[in-house]
């Protein structure tokens, strides 16, 4: 077996470069003579723009241009697109939210771009921006999705009554209602999925370069695949042919869904470079990222569950208010509807679910996909429902799940909302996780904590997610003159380790070491279309590489048979070598490629993989924690994960993905609180001084293992893993907090302040 084969825990080949300062991120690109851009943003969440005066700013030495909505209109630029439909219950289309790249009439969230200042230096651009005079007429703000739909709330758009831009549903309401008439018990649960500010390590910079000879623009920007933004930026916004625009993405310091989308900043820089016929560079500060990057989650759901006399859920009804922010981002309408509601049944055999989602516009930063993109919201909802049903029925949290799990013998299982699970051993995974976590020994540990005046809790959460489907991915595999191989692929590594993973897959098929394989990404001139998102890199892109490698072997057998004068069926291939069976005649893979050059059998191969079906990774998380009732501070004592990822390409990288995801999930559950002022719409948590990302000492050591069941929907047998940790952690952590406090529910994030208030509720009541 080659040392880069599938299943081996090798170190990531890209880490040496990235960890020693040899990475090439967007801000590292430094074209000579680049102008610097500064974006003037609205300080108001909701206001009319009465006038914009730029003369004083334009007079600042070094200023080249001050661009406003007037110039956008002069050049005939289009609005940013919103690409996802979400039809209303009556079949009518959702409302649209026109979004110019510079606002000229009305701003709808703090941080909306209103002017672009371009100068020879960043300092000059900043100074000039302070002299742009904008006359705003402030308006009332709506920030809470549910409150924004009520009479008297501020209205963002004249054509969107009650701020509801879609009223979407799924499921058979008649069947659902009938099931409730048979219920032995009905349980109601309110679930809050709090808003998250993404905070990738690298901000979303952009650089526009213009070539006058070809009238062509090159845009560098930090994305999750430049081919996604390419047509929308060229044709929809700039109104130019795609051939006039090249989009490049170099190394990317984190994406988490947020860097998929087309933003005003990319459009502004590409437009400015074309308008001025100069290179223009924009590097944002972290404060801009807080205001301008799409944010995640922000749902309020009301769930009614119908149970039979044995604690089995026979029907569930869900009403969700989804906060979409001031404008519809690219996939905003898709995330709380199709992306998440599919998974509301989780791993449970629930015959009927009816869901209604109201998409609400508010005076907040737009929301869109964030790690998991709807599936974490669904998993958190159903797991909170299971814990609540356990409390209402008197069953333990594990027992009510046992009574509702889909059994292995039911596979393939069609859920009531349209998914088909190919495999899964959910009860086995839960019981293995509970055993590793020593669930049965918890009472002893709890008693010991009580002696020290601490509250101890244990909780579990089971997740399943839908990933590895969607659009095709293409692997363009080429041999080089120096006996190496290049894989051109359209998705984009944001830190996941694509350079290592794809090399392992192809190296395993071709029997060569990874040092001879180079991955090329991020260039719309050179790489095929693709996108990183939805844990698709290996289930789709990896399968394209696998099948492309197999095609190379079959092509090679034809060439080797011709050169060594043997029948194709007598040619064997192993460890990078073609052999005539039963003889000592051999040819290396690269010798065969040289023999094939210029012939029809040349070994270069392009393989496009269209997913046959989605994959459904799943797993159980058990969180055990201790609370100091005097401070409300949580200390996680033990964290256990057992996952089913089908097959595993690289155990080290897999563990890294799970660890990072758990960290983000715990951040949402316990720390990350996004606050907008209810009256003004100002972002109160607009910096790291106010917004609490989990620190190193707050993310525990994780006991991670797998119970893998081979996936039947792709030849790698893989189920995807990139989002799993962020999906399973919130329900497990909140379950543990509730157990420690002796309550049925506490909303995320369970901050020390909130926990302290619950822990001391009796003391506070007595004081009153």
C-alpha positions in Angstrom: 0.0 0.0 0.0 1.3 3.5 -0.9 1.8 5.7 2.1 -0.8 8.1 0.8 -3.5 5.5 0.5 -7.2 5.7 1.6 -7.7 5.2 5.3 -4.2 6.3 6.4 -3.7 8.9 9.1 -1.1 10.9 7.3 -0.4 14.6 8.2 -1.9 17.2 5.9 0.6 18.1 3.2 -0.6 21.8 3.1 0.1 22.4 6.7 3.9 23.0 6.4 3.2 25.7 3.9 0.3 27.3 5.8 1.9 27.2 9.2 5.2 28.6 8.2 3.9 31.8 6.6 4.1 30.6 3.1 0.4 30.7 2.4 -1.0 33.0 -0.3 -4.2 34.6 0.9 -6.0 37.4 -0.8 -4.3 40.2 1.1 -0.9 38.6 0.3 -1.6 39.5 -3.4 0.2 42.9 -3.8 -0.1 44.2 -7.4 2.2 47.2 -8.1 0.4 50.6 -8.1 -2.8 49.3 -6.6 -5.3 51.9 -5.5 -6.9 51.3 -2.1 -10.6 51.2 -1.4 -12.6 52.2 1.6 -16.3 51.4 1.9 -18.5 54.0 3.7 -21.3 52.1 5.5 -24.5 53.2 7.0 -24.5 54.0 10.7 -28.3 53.5 10.7 -30.2 50.2 10.6 -33.2 51.8 8.9 -33.2 55.2 7.3 -34.1 57.0 4.1 -31.2 58.6 2.2 -32.2 62.2 1.4 -28.9 63.4 -0.2 -25.3 62.5 -0.7 -22.6 65.2 -1.1 -19.1 64.1 -2.1 -17.3 67.3 -3.2 -15.2 67.7 -0.1 -14.2 64.1 -0.1 -13.2 64.3 -3.8 -10.9 67.2 -2.9 -8.7 65.3 -0.5 -5.2 64.8 -1.9 -4.7 61.3 -3.3 -8.4 60.6 -3.8 -9.2 59.2 -7.3 -12.9 58.6 -7.0 -15.9 58.7 -4.7 -18.6 56.4 -6.1 -22.2 56.4 -5.0 -25.5 54.9 -6.1 -25.7 57.7 -8.7 -22.7 56.2 -10.5 -24.1 52.7 -10.1 -27.2 53.9 -12.0 -25.2 55.7 -14.6 -23.3 52.5 -15.4 -26.5 50.4 -15.5 -25.3 47.9 -12.9 -27.7 45.2 -11.8 -28.7 44.3 -8.2 -27.3 41.4 -6.3 -29.2 38.3 -7.0 -31.3 36.2 -4.6 -31.3 32.8 -6.1 -33.5 30.5 -4.0 -37.2 30.2 -4.5 -39.6 29.8 -1.5 -43.1 29.7 -2.8 -46.0 30.7 -0.5 -48.5 28.2 0.8 -50.9 29.4 -2.0 -48.2 28.7 -4.7 -47.4 32.4 -5.3 -43.7 33.3 -5.5 -41.9 34.9 -2.5 -41.3 38.6 -2.4 -38.0 39.9 -3.6 -35.7 42.4 -1.9 -33.9 44.6 -4.4 -30.3 45.1 -3.3 -28.0 47.5 -5.2 -24.3 47.3 -4.6 -24.5 50.9 -3.2 -27.7 52.0 -1.6 -29.2 55.3 -2.8 -32.7 55.4 -1.4 -33.0 53.5 1.9 -30.7 51.5 4.1 -32.0 48.4 5.9 -29.2 47.4 8.2 -26.2 48.9 9.9 -23.2 48.4 7.6 -25.0 48.7 4.3 -22.5 50.1 1.7 -23.5 53.7 0.6 -20.2 55.0 -0.9 -16.9 53.7 -2.2 -13.9 55.9 -1.8 -10.8 55.0 -3.8 -7.4 56.7 -3.3 -3.7 56.2 -3.8 -3.4 55.2 -0.1 -5.8 53.7 2.4 -5.2 56.6 4.8 -6.4 59.1 2.1 -9.5 57.0 1.4 -10.4 56.9 5.1 -9.9 60.6 5.5 -12.0 61.3 2.5 -14.8 59.0 3.7 -15.2 61.1 6.8 -16.0 64.1 4.5 -18.8 62.4 2.6 -22.0 64.1 3.7 -25.1 61.9 3.8 -28.4 63.3 5.0 -30.3 60.4 6.6 -33.9 60.3 7.8 -33.8 57.7 10.6 -36.8 55.3 10.8 -37.9 52.8 13.4 -36.2 49.4 13.4 -37.4 45.8 13.5 -34.8 43.2 14.7 -36.8 40.3 16.1 -38.3 38.0 13.5 -41.5 37.2 15.4 -42.1 40.8 16.6 -41.4 42.1 13.1 -44.6 40.4 11.8 -46.9 42.1 14.4 -49.0 45.2 13.9 -47.0 48.4 14.5 -43.6 47.0 13.6 -41.4 49.0 11.3 -41.9 48.0 7.7 -38.8 47.5 5.6 -40.4 47.3 2.2 -43.7 48.7 0.9 -44.4 45.5 -1.1 -43.8 43.1 1.8 -46.7 43.4 4.3 -45.9 42.5 7.9 -42.3 41.9 6.7 -43.1 38.4 5.7 -41.5 37.8 2.3 -42.6 34.2 2.1 -45.0 31.9 4.0 -43.8 28.4 3.0 -45.1 25.0 4.0 -44.4 21.3 3.6 -46.3 18.2 4.6 -49.9 17.0 4.5 -51.8 19.2 6.9 -55.0 17.0 6.7 -53.1 13.8 7.6 -51.2 15.7 10.3 -54.4 17.0 11.9 -56.0 13.6 11.9 -53.0 12.1 13.7 -53.4 14.6 16.5 -56.9 13.5 17.1 -55.5 10.0 18.0 -52.8 11.4 20.4 -52.6 10.1 23.9 -50.5 13.1 24.8 -49.7 16.4 23.2 -46.4 18.2 24.1 -45.6 21.8 23.2 -42.0 23.0 22.8 -40.6 26.5 21.9 -37.1 26.4 20.4 -34.8 29.3 19.8 -31.9 28.9 17.4 -29.8 31.9 18.1 -28.0 34.1 15.5 -24.3 33.5 14.9 -21.7 35.9 13.6 -19.4 33.8 11.5 -15.9 35.2 12.2 -13.7 33.3 9.8 -10.0 33.9 10.5 -9.4 35.6 7.1 -11.8 38.5 6.2 -13.3 38.8 2.8 -10.8 40.9 0.9 -11.0 41.6 -2.9 -8.6 42.9 -5.5 -9.7 44.0 -9.0 -7.2 44.1 -11.9 -8.0 45.5 -15.3 -6.4 44.7 -18.6 -7.1 47.5 -21.2 -5.9 45.5 -24.1 -8.5 42.8 -23.6 -11.1 44.8 -21.6 -10.8 42.0 -19.1 -11.1 42.2 -15.3 -9.4 39.7 -12.9 -10.9 39.5 -9.4 -9.1 38.0 -6.5 -11.4 37.2 -3.6 -11.7 34.8 -0.7 -14.5 32.4 -1.7 -15.6 28.8 -1.4 -15.3 28.3 -5.2 -15.0 31.3 -7.6 -17.0 29.6 -10.3 -20.2 30.2 -8.2 -19.8 34.0 -8.1 -18.4 34.3 -11.6 -21.6 34.3 -13.8 -23.7 36.3 -11.3 -21.0 39.0 -10.9 -20.3 39.2 -14.7 -23.8 38.9 -16.1 -26.2 40.0 -13.4 -24.3 42.8 -11.8 -21.6 44.1 -14.2 -23.7 43.3 -17.3 -20.6 42.0 -19.1 -20.0 38.6 -20.8 -18.4 36.0 -18.6 -15.4 35.9 -20.9 -14.5 39.5 -19.7 -14.1 38.3 -16.1 -11.7 36.0 -14.4 -12.3 35.1 -10.8 -9.4 33.8 -8.7 -9.3 32.4 -5.1 -5.9 31.6 -3.5 -5.6 30.2 0.0 -8.7 30.7 2.2 -8.6 31.2 5.9 -12.0 29.7 6.8 -15.4 29.9 5.1 -18.1 28.0 7.0 -20.7 28.7 4.3 -20.3 32.5 4.6 -17.8 32.7 1.7 -20.0 31.0 -0.8 -22.0 34.1 -1.7 -21.7 37.1 -4.0 -21.4 40.3 -1.9 -21.5 44.0 -2.6 -17.8 44.3 -1.9 -16.7 41.9 -4.7 -19.0 43.7 -7.1 -17.7 47.2 -6.0 -14.0 46.3 -6.5 -14.5 44.6 -9.9 -16.7 47.5 -11.1 -14.2 50.1 -9.8 -11.3 48.5 -11.5 -13.2 48.5 -14.8 -14.5 52.1 -14.4 -11.1 53.5 -13.4 -9.0 51.1 -15.5 -6.7 50.6 -12.5 -6.0 48.0 -10.0 -8.1 48.4 -6.8 -7.5 46.6 -3.6 -9.9 46.3 -0.6 -9.0 44.7 2.7 -11.8 44.8 5.3 -11.3 45.2 9.1 -12.9 42.8 11.5 -15.5 45.5 12.5 -16.7 45.4 8.9 -17.0 41.6 9.0 -19.2 41.8 12.0 -21.6 44.1 10.1 -21.3 42.9 6.5 -20.6 39.1 6.4 -23.8 37.0 6.2 -24.8 35.7 9.6 -26.3 32.3 10.5 -29.3 30.7 12.2 -31.8 33.0 14.0 -35.0 31.0 14.1 -37.9 30.8 16.6 -39.9 27.7 16.3 -43.1 26.4 18.0 -43.4 22.7 17.9 -46.5 20.6 18.8 -45.9 16.8 19.1 -48.5 14.1 19.3 -47.5 11.0 21.2 -49.2 7.6 21.6 -49.6 5.8 24.9 -46.1 4.3 24.6 -44.3 7.6 24.1 -44.0 7.2 20.3 -44.3 10.4 18.3 -47.0 9.9 15.7 -47.1 13.5 14.4 -45.4 16.8 14.7 -46.4 20.3 13.7 -43.7 23.1 13.4 -44.1 26.8 12.9 -40.9 28.7 12.4 -40.1 32.4 12.1 -36.9 32.7 10.2 -34.9 36.0 10.4 -33.5 36.8 7.0 -32.1 40.2 7.7 -32.5 43.4 5.6 -32.0 41.7 2.2 -32.3 38.2 0.8 -28.8 36.8 0.4 -28.1 34.3 -2.4 -29.5 31.2 -0.6 -31.3 32.8 2.3 -34.7 31.6 1.4 -33.4 28.0 0.9 -31.8 27.6 4.3 -34.8 27.6 6.7 -37.1 25.9 4.1 -35.8 23.1 2.0 -32.3 22.8 3.5 -33.4 22.4 7.1 -36.9 21.2 7.2 -36.1 17.9 5.3 -34.3 16.8 8.5 -36.9 17.7 11.1 -37.7 14.0 11.7 -34.0 13.4 12.6 -33.3 9.7 13.2 -36.9 9.0 14.4 -39.8 7.1 12.8 -42.3 10.0 12.7 -45.2 9.2 10.3 -46.4 12.8 9.8 -44.8 16.2 10.0 -46.3 19.5 8.8 -44.0 22.6 8.8 -44.7 26.2 8.1 -41.8 28.7 7.7 -42.4 32.4 7.7 -39.4 34.2 6.2 -39.1 37.6 7.8 -37.1 40.6 6.8 -35.6 42.7 9.6 -33.2 45.5 10.1 -30.3 43.2 10.7 -27.4 41.8 8.7 -28.6 39.3 6.1 -28.5 35.6 7.0 -27.6 32.7 4.9 -25.8 29.3 5.1 -23.5 28.8 8.2 -21.8 25.5 8.9 -24.6 22.9 8.5 -27.0 25.3 6.8 -30.4 24.4 8.2 -29.5 20.9 9.4 -28.1 22.2 12.8 -31.4 24.0 13.3 -33.4 20.9 12.5 -31.3 18.6 14.7 -31.4 21.0 17.6 -35.2 21.3 17.3 -36.0 17.6 17.2 -33.5 16.8 20.0 -35.0 19.5 22.3 -38.4 18.0 21.4 -37.2 14.6 22.4 -35.9 15.8 25.8 -39.2 17.7 26.4 -41.2 14.7 25.5 -39.1 12.6 27.9 -39.9 15.0 30.7 -43.6 15.1 29.9 -43.9 11.3 29.8 -41.6 10.4 32.6 -39.3 8.4 30.4 -35.6 8.8 30.5 -34.0 10.7 27.6 -32.4 7.6 26.2 -35.5 5.5 26.5 -37.8 7.9 24.6 -35.3 7.9 21.8 -35.1 4.1 21.8 -38.9 4.0 21.3 -38.7 6.3 18.4 -35.5 5.4 16.5 -35.7 4.1 12.9 -34.5 0.5 13.1 -31.7 -0.8 10.8 -34.2 -3.3 9.3 -36.3 -0.4 8.1 -33.5 0.7 5.7 -33.8 2.1 3.1 -36.2 4.4 5.0 -38.3 7.1 3.4 -39.0 10.0 5.8 -42.3 11.8 5.7 -40.6 14.9 4.4 -39.0 13.2 1.4 -35.5 11.9 2.3 -34.4 8.3 1.8 -31.9 7.1 4.4 -29.8 4.3 2.9 -28.1 3.1 6.1 -28.0 3.8 9.8 -27.7 2.0 13.2 -28.9 4.8 15.4 -29.6 3.0 18.6 -26.3 1.1 18.5 -24.4 4.4 18.0 -26.2 6.0 20.9 -25.6 3.1 23.2 -21.9 3.0 22.3 -21.6 6.7 23.0 -23.3 6.3 26.3 -21.0 3.5 27.2 -17.9 5.4 26.3 -19.2 8.4 28.3 -19.9 6.1 31.3 -23.5 7.3 31.5 -24.3 4.7 34.1 -21.6 6.1 36.4 -22.9 9.6 36.3 -24.9 9.6 39.6 -21.7 8.9 41.5 -20.0 11.8 39.8 -23.0 14.1 40.4 -23.0 13.3 44.1 -19.3 14.2 44.3 -19.9 17.5 42.6 -22.8 18.3 45.0 -20.4 17.8 47.9 -18.3 20.7 46.4 -21.4 22.9 45.9 -21.4 22.4 42.2 -24.3 21.4 39.8 -23.4 18.5 37.5 -25.4 17.5 34.4 -25.2 15.1 31.5 -26.9 15.4 28.2 -27.0 13.7 24.8 -27.9 14.8 21.3 -28.3 12.7 18.2 -27.9 14.3 14.8 -28.4 13.2 11.2 -27.7 15.5 8.3 -28.2 15.5 4.6 -25.1 16.3 2.6 -23.0 15.2 -0.4 -25.6 15.8 -3.0 -26.4 18.8 -5.2 -24.5 19.9 -8.3 -21.8 17.9 -10.1 -18.1 18.1 -9.4 -15.5 17.5 -12.1 -12.0 16.2 -11.7 -9.7 17.1 -14.6 -6.7 14.8 -14.1 -3.5 15.6 -16.2 -0.1 14.0 -16.4 2.9 16.4 -16.5 6.2 16.2 -18.2 8.1 15.5 -15.0 6.1 12.4 -14.2 3.6 14.0 -11.8 -0.1 14.4 -11.9 -2.3 17.5 -11.5 -5.9 17.4 -10.4 -7.9 20.5 -11.5 -11.1 20.7 -9.5 -13.7 23.4 -8.9 -14.4 23.3 -5.2 -12.1 25.3 -2.9 -10.3 24.3 0.3 -11.1 26.7 3.1 -8.8 24.7 5.5 -10.4 21.3 5.2 -7.4 19.6 3.7 -8.4 19.1 0.0 -4.8 18.9 -1.1 -4.2 15.9 1.1 -7.6 14.2 0.7 -7.7 14.2 -3.1 -4.1 13.1 -3.3 -4.9 10.1 -1.0 -7.9 9.1 -3.1 -6.0 9.3 -6.4 -2.8 7.9 -4.9 -4.7 4.9 -3.7 -6.2 4.2 -7.1 -3.0 4.7 -9.1 -0.6 3.3 -6.5 1.6 6.4 -6.3 2.6 8.6 -3.4 1.0 12.0 -2.8 4.2 13.9 -3.4 3.6 13.3 -7.1 0.0 14.7 -7.1 -0.8 18.4 -7.1 -4.2 19.9 -6.6 -5.2 23.0 -8.6 -8.2 25.0 -7.4 -9.7 28.5 -7.5 -9.3 29.8 -11.1 -12.3 30.2 -13.4 -9.9 30.2 -16.4 -8.3 26.9 -15.5 -10.5 24.9 -13.1 -14.0 23.4 -13.8 -17.1 24.6 -12.1 -17.5 23.5 -8.4 -18.3 24.6 -4.9 -17.3 23.8 -1.4 -20.4 23.5 0.8 -22.6 20.9 2.2 -19.8 18.4 3.0 -19.5 17.7 -0.7 -15.7 17.7 -1.2 -15.2 14.0 -0.8 -18.7 12.5 -1.4 -18.9 14.3 -4.7 -15.4 15.7 -5.6 -13.6 12.7 -4.1 -15.7 10.3 -6.1 -15.0 12.2 -9.3 -11.3 11.8 -8.5 -11.8 8.1 -7.7 -13.7 7.3 -10.9 -11.3 9.4 -12.9 -8.4 7.4 -11.5 -10.2 4.1 -12.4 -10.6 5.4 -16.0 -6.9 6.1 -16.2 -6.2 2.5 -15.2 -8.5 1.2 -17.8 -7.0 3.4 -20.5 -3.5 2.4 -19.3 -4.3 -1.3 -19.7 -5.1 -0.7 -23.4 -1.8 1.1 -24.0 0.2 -1.4 -21.9 -1.3 -4.3 -23.8 -0.3 -2.7 -27.1 3.2 -2.0 -26.1 3.9 -5.3 -24.3 2.0 -7.2 -27.0 -0.6 -8.8 -24.7 -4.3 -9.0 -24.5 -6.0 -6.3 -22.4 -7.5 -9.0 -20.2 -4.0 -10.2 -19.3 -2.9 -6.8 -18.1 -2.9 -6.4 -14.3 -2.4 -3.2 -12.4 -1.1 -2.7 -8.9 1.2 -0.3 -7.0 1.6 2.0 -10.0 2.7 -0.8 -12.3 1.1 -2.6 -15.3 2.1 -6.3 -15.6 1.4 -9.0 -18.1 -0.1 -11.7 -15.9 2.3 -14.6 -15.3 5.4 -12.9 -16.8 8.0 -10.4 -15.7 6.9 -7.9 -18.3 6.1 -4.6 -16.6 5.6 -0.9 -17.3 5.2 1.9 -14.8 2.2 4.2 -14.9 4.3 7.1 -16.2 6.0 4.9 -18.8 2.6 3.9 -20.1 1.5 7.6 -20.2 4.5 8.5 -22.3 3.8 5.7 -24.6 0.2 7.0 -24.9 1.0 10.6 -25.6 -0.5 11.9 -28.7 -2.7 8.9 -29.1 -6.4 8.4 -28.5 -5.6 6.4 -25.4 -3.7 9.3 -23.7 -4.2 8.9 -20.0 -5.4 12.4 -19.2 -9.0 12.1 -18.0 -11.9 14.4 -17.1 -14.6 12.8 -15.0 -17.7 14.6 -13.9 -19.6 13.2 -10.9 -23.3 13.9 -10.5 -24.4 12.6 -7.1 -26.8 9.7 -7.4 -28.3 10.6 -4.0 -27.4 12.4 -0.8 -25.5 10.9 2.1 -26.7 10.9 5.7 -23.9 11.1 8.3 -25.1 10.7 11.8 -23.9 10.4 15.3 -24.4 10.8 19.0 -22.8 13.4 21.3 -22.7 13.1 25.1 -21.7 16.2 27.1 -21.0 16.1 30.8 -20.5 19.4 32.6 -20.3 21.1 35.9 -21.9 24.5 36.8 -20.8 26.9 39.6 -24.2 28.2 40.9 -22.5 31.3 42.3 -21.2 32.5 39.0 -23.1 30.5 36.3 -19.9 29.4 34.7 -19.9 26.1 32.9 -16.9 23.7 32.8 -17.2 20.8 30.5 -15.9 17.7 32.2 -16.1 15.2 29.5 -17.3 15.2 25.8 -17.9 12.0 23.9 -18.7 11.6 20.2 -19.5 8.4 18.3 -20.2 9.1 14.6 -21.2 7.1 11.5 -19.3 8.6 8.5 -19.5 5.5 6.2 -15.8 5.1 5.2 -12.9 7.2 6.3 -10.2 8.7 4.0 -7.9 10.1 6.7 -8.7 9.5 10.4 -6.6 12.5 11.5 -8.3 14.9 9.2 -11.7 13.5 10.1 -11.0 14.0 13.8 -9.9 17.6 13.1 -13.2 18.3 11.3 -15.2 16.9 14.2 -13.2 18.8 16.8 -13.5 22.1 15.0 -17.2 21.6 14.5 -17.8 20.8 18.2 -16.0 24.0 19.1 -18.3 26.0 16.9 -21.4 24.1 18.2 -20.4 24.7 21.8 -19.8 28.4 20.9 -23.4 28.6 19.7 -24.8 26.7 22.7 -22.9 28.4 25.5 -21.3 31.7 24.4 -22.1 33.3 21.1 -24.8 35.9 21.6 -25.7 38.3 18.8 -27.5 41.4 20.1 -29.2 44.1 18.2 -30.7 47.1 20.0 -34.4 46.7 19.7 -35.2 50.3 19.0 -32.2 51.5 16.9 -31.2 48.2 15.3 -27.6 48.9 16.2 -25.4 45.8 16.5 -24.4 45.8 20.1 -22.1 42.8 19.9 -20.0 44.3 17.1 -16.5 43.3 18.2 -14.6 40.6 20.1 -15.0 42.8 23.2 -18.8 42.0 23.1 -19.1 38.8 21.1 -17.8 35.8 22.9 -16.1 33.2 20.7 -15.1 30.1 22.8 -11.6 30.3 24.1 -9.1 27.4 24.1 -9.8 26.5 27.7 -13.6 26.3 27.0 -13.4 23.7 24.3 -12.8 20.3 26.0 -10.7 17.4 25.0 -13.0 15.2 22.8 -13.3 11.4 23.1 -14.1 10.8 19.4 -14.6 7.4 17.7 -16.7 6.0 14.9 -19.2 3.3 14.3 -19.2 3.4 10.5 -21.8 1.8 8.2 -20.8 1.8 4.6 -22.8 4.4 2.5 -24.6 2.8 -0.4 -25.0 6.0 -2.5 -21.4 6.5 -3.7 -18.5 4.2 -4.5 -16.3 5.6 -1.8 -18.9 4.6 0.8 -18.4 8.0 2.5 -21.0 10.1 4.2 -19.4 13.5 4.6 -18.2 15.0 7.9 -17.4 18.7 7.6 -20.5 20.0 9.4 -21.2 17.1 11.8 -19.6 18.5 15.0 -21.5 21.8 14.7 -24.8 19.9 14.4 -24.4 17.5 17.3 -22.9 19.8 19.9 -25.7 22.3 20.6 -28.4 19.8 21.6 -26.0 17.8 23.7 -24.7 20.8 25.6 -28.1 22.3 26.3 -29.4 18.9 27.4 -26.5 18.8 29.9 -27.1 22.3 31.1 -30.9 21.6 31.6 -30.0 18.4 33.5 -27.7 20.2 35.8 -30.2 23.0 36.5 -33.2 20.6 36.8 -35.2 22.5 34.2 -36.8 21.3 31.0 -35.4 24.1 28.8 -33.0 27.0 28.6 -32.5 28.9 25.4 -29.1 29.2 23.6 -26.7 30.6 24.3 -26.8 29.4 27.9 -24.5 32.2 29.1 -23.2 32.4 32.7 -25.7 35.3 33.3 -28.6 33.3 32.1 -27.5 30.1 33.9 -26.9 32.1 37.2 -30.5 33.5 37.0 -32.0 30.0 36.6 -29.8 28.4 39.2 -30.7 31.2 41.7 -34.3 31.6 40.8 -35.5 30.5 44.2 -33.1 32.8 46.0 -34.1 35.8 43.8 -37.8 35.1 44.3 -37.3 35.1 48.1 -35.4 38.3 47.9 -38.3 40.0 46.1 
